[in-house]
Amino acid sequence: MTKRVAILISGGGSNMVTLARSMTADHPARPCLVLANDPAAGGLARAEAMGIPTAVVDHRPFGKDRAAFESELTRVLKGYAPDIICLAGFMRVLTEGFVTRWQGRMLNIHPSLLPKYRGLHTHQRAIEAGDAEAGCTVHEVTAELDGGPILGQARVPVEVGDTPERLAARVLEQEHRLYPMVLRRFAAGDRDRVDL
């Protein structure tokens, strides 16, 4: 049976587009929804152009009431009955209550070689630390920020004179390879780790 995938975004949605384009032919999943927390997210128009249903749950009216925001997120998601949720540049930290509800069905891509550099500014931090390589990680989402089981990683050398922007662009290329590969395997029930 084909799995239904909801993709959560906050911005331009490049990983969302890559995931959606990968879900064709004999892929075990199909996109059922692209949901943004920002009505101005560029990825919404890209999803609509691909024929994928879209929705917005703007976090701003909820202020600091994360539970109310997540309650509305859940309400919208339930209407599309996803089997899998992919966070693709979704810039909201989710609470334990929300994560527990979707535990084992939610993936995230993070622009570092976890467990290094959880959170933000990962490329700057890798350069400042003098790391020889950086990269990205796809992991299952748990209540621990960027801390769930690792399903795949892709490595990118840090070059002499790299800026965070140049490194980020090279890492993003690998994100676009890794995330679709892990999603396909995950949707088929394969949680073995992939390393690129």
Phi, psi and omega per residue, in radians:
M1 nan 2.351 -3.102
T2 -1.225 2.291 3.117
K3 -1.415 2.570 3.104
R4 -1.750 2.264 -3.053
V5 -2.068 2.167 2.979
A6 -1.743 2.323 -3.119
I7 -1.996 2.165 -3.113
L8 -1.796 2.278 -3.062
I9 -2.323 2.882 3.000
S10 -2.247 -0.267 -3.023
G11 -2.358 -2.319 -3.012
G12 -1.230 -0.391 2.998
G13 1.383 0.547 -3.111
S14 -1.144 -0.691 3.089
N15 -1.195 -0.633 3.082
M16 -1.033 -0.804 -3.140
V17 -1.071 -0.773 3.140
T18 -1.085 -0.759 3.108
L19 -1.099 -0.834 -3.097
A20 -1.073 -0.743 -3.141
R21 -1.146 -0.466 -3.115
S22 -1.342 -0.382 -3.030
M23 -1.519 1.201 3.123
T24 -2.356 3.101 3.055
A25 0.902 -2.148 -3.037
D26 -1.554 0.231 3.100
H27 -1.079 2.424 -3.091
P28 -1.372 0.126 -3.116
A29 -2.481 2.822 3.064
R30 -2.448 2.555 3.097
P31 -1.249 2.331 3.105
C32 -1.959 -0.263 -3.074
L33 -2.908 2.471 2.866
V34 -2.040 2.103 -3.066
L35 -2.075 2.302 3.135
A36 -2.073 2.666 3.035
N37 -1.684 0.093 -3.130
D38 -2.391 2.060 -3.123
P39 -1.074 -0.321 3.136
A40 -1.604 0.069 -3.118
A41 -1.041 2.157 -3.094
G42 -1.093 -0.443 -3.126
G43 -1.143 -0.382 -3.140
L44 -1.091 -0.824 3.134
A45 -1.136 -0.627 3.128
R46 -1.150 -0.709 3.102
A47 -1.134 -0.773 3.134
E48 -1.050 -0.689 3.125
A49 -1.134 -0.425 3.107
M50 -1.584 0.008 3.119
G51 1.405 0.350 -3.134
I52 -1.696 2.292 3.077
P53 -1.000 2.517 -3.139
T54 -2.222 2.748 3.064
A55 -2.641 2.751 3.100
V56 -2.256 2.295 2.914
V57 -2.154 1.633 -3.097
D58 -1.189 2.146 -3.085
H59 -1.301 -0.370 -2.985
R60 -1.111 -0.733 3.127
P61 -1.084 -0.322 -3.113
F62 -1.491 -0.152 3.136
G63 0.991 -2.220 -3.130
K64 -1.616 0.101 -3.115
D65 -1.471 1.393 -3.082
R66 -1.138 -0.589 -3.136
A67 -1.102 -0.702 3.132
A68 -1.193 -0.718 3.079
F69 -1.039 -0.827 -3.101
E70 -1.222 -0.513 3.055
S71 -1.103 -0.718 3.102
E72 -1.226 -0.673 3.044
L73 -0.978 -0.845 -3.122
T74 -1.074 -0.747 -3.141
R75 -1.026 -0.805 -3.124
V76 -1.172 -0.798 -3.131
L77 -1.034 -0.768 -3.109
K78 -1.028 -0.534 3.124
G79 -1.143 -0.352 -3.137
Y80 -1.879 -0.066 3.060
A81 0.835 0.983 3.125
P82 -1.271 2.549 2.989
D83 -1.546 -0.498 -3.097
I84 -2.377 2.461 3.014
I85 -2.026 2.224 3.072
C86 -1.926 2.071 2.998
L87 -1.459 2.152 -3.071
A88 -2.306 1.388 -3.066
G89 1.334 0.556 3.098
F90 -1.521 1.922 -2.924
M91 -1.663 0.799 3.022
R92 -2.231 2.338 3.046
V93 -1.388 2.216 -3.074
L94 -1.650 2.495 -3.085
T95 -1.370 2.900 3.130
E96 -1.032 -0.658 -3.134
G97 -1.053 -0.801 3.132
F98 -1.178 -0.810 -3.090
V99 -1.072 -0.742 -3.118
T100 -1.052 -0.668 -3.134
R101 -1.053 -0.621 -3.068
W102 -1.895 0.211 -3.073
Q103 -0.906 2.364 3.126
G104 1.445 -0.041 -3.128
R105 -2.236 0.117 -3.040
M106 -2.148 2.254 -3.141
L107 -2.010 2.702 3.044
N108 -2.460 2.631 2.972
I109 -1.975 2.343 -3.075
H110 -2.231 2.359 -3.040
P111 -1.461 0.933 2.958
S112 -2.738 2.977 3.068
L113 -1.556 1.457 -3.136
L114 -0.973 2.537 0.236
P115 -1.475 0.112 3.071
K116 -1.219 2.478 2.902
Y117 1.005 1.006 2.956
R118 -1.184 2.724 3.105
G119 1.471 -2.536 -2.943
L120 -1.754 3.013 3.031
H121 1.002 0.688 -3.016
T122 -1.136 -0.692 -3.078
H123 -1.221 -0.741 3.079
Q124 -1.038 -0.756 -3.105
R125 -1.153 -0.687 3.122
A126 -1.133 -0.729 3.133
I127 -1.148 -0.812 -3.108
E128 -1.107 -0.520 -3.136
A129 -1.394 -0.151 -3.119
G130 1.306 0.422 -3.128
D131 -1.116 2.511 3.103
A132 -1.399 -0.403 3.124
E133 -2.525 2.704 3.049
A134 -2.257 -2.831 3.112
G135 2.752 -2.721 -3.102
C136 -2.486 2.792 -3.074
T137 -2.375 2.325 2.921
V138 -1.800 2.266 -3.102
H139 -2.469 2.775 2.983
E140 -1.266 2.530 -3.119
V141 -1.526 2.264 3.017
T142 -2.214 3.126 -3.123
A143 -1.154 -0.365 3.107
E144 -1.427 2.164 -3.079
L145 -0.963 2.143 3.115
D146 0.905 0.622 -3.004
G147 -2.112 0.067 -3.075
G148 -1.312 3.016 -3.141
P149 -0.956 2.335 -3.111
I150 -1.422 2.229 3.134
L151 -1.826 -0.314 3.124
G152 -3.030 2.631 3.046
Q153 -2.463 2.584 3.012
A154 -2.226 2.375 -3.063
R155 -1.869 2.541 -3.130
V156 -2.368 2.246 3.111
P157 -1.176 2.486 3.002
V158 -1.521 2.138 -3.059
E159 -1.653 2.689 3.103
V160 -1.010 2.302 3.117
G161 1.388 0.151 3.131
D162 -1.029 2.504 2.934
T163 -1.837 2.803 3.079
P164 -0.974 -0.627 -3.112
E165 -1.200 -0.757 3.132
R166 -1.159 -0.741 3.118
L167 -1.132 -0.738 3.140
A168 -1.038 -0.691 -3.120
A169 -1.136 -0.698 3.126
R170 -1.241 -0.659 3.099
V171 -1.138 -0.690 -3.130
L172 -1.057 -0.648 3.072
E173 -1.013 -0.700 3.134
Q174 -1.291 -0.590 3.045
E175 -0.993 -0.732 -3.103
H176 -1.209 -0.348 3.035
R177 -1.503 -0.806 -2.970
L178 -1.270 -0.829 -2.997
Y179 -1.067 -0.826 3.110
P180 -1.071 -0.641 -3.141
M181 -1.112 -0.802 -3.136
V182 -1.178 -0.730 3.138
L183 -1.041 -0.782 -3.136
R184 -1.012 -0.826 -3.140
R185 -1.134 -0.764 -3.123
F186 -1.073 -0.762 -3.137
A187 -1.123 -0.448 3.112
A188 -1.568 0.045 3.099
G189 1.594 0.187 -3.108
D190 -1.760 1.965 3.137
R191 -1.850 0.241 3.089
D192 -1.170 2.519 -3.082
R193 -1.248 2.498 3.067
V194 -2.025 2.352 3.068
D195 -2.192 2.224 3.126
L196 -1.903 nan nan
